[in-house]
């Protein structure tokens, strides 16, 4: 049985947040997951990331259970496992928005619409 090499990222769980809301900030960024929506604010500019949230949920990941450290790792373009999905994912910025990518392309081909441009 393979162990999750990203377990150390789960040390800091968000606290004192109402059910369904996850919010944290680092540097000049703030990520908020509230209900069915997600926003990323960078330098005061808000980006709607709801499509990324929907895509992550569609493949079985549980993004609301991910620690802030896992989100930071994902948004920095580092391969990271999310709770509920055992393959490494990352979120990268493209000219048209953000894309969810799986690094194990051969094993991710079976996942419908895993890579998408927003």
Secondary structure, DSSP 8 states (H G I E B T S, - for coil): ----TTGGGGSS---S--TTEEEEEETTEEEEEETTEEEEEETTEEEE-HHHHHHHHHTT--GGGS-HHHHHHHHTT--EEETTEEEEEEEEEETTEEEEEES-HHHHTTSTT-S-B-
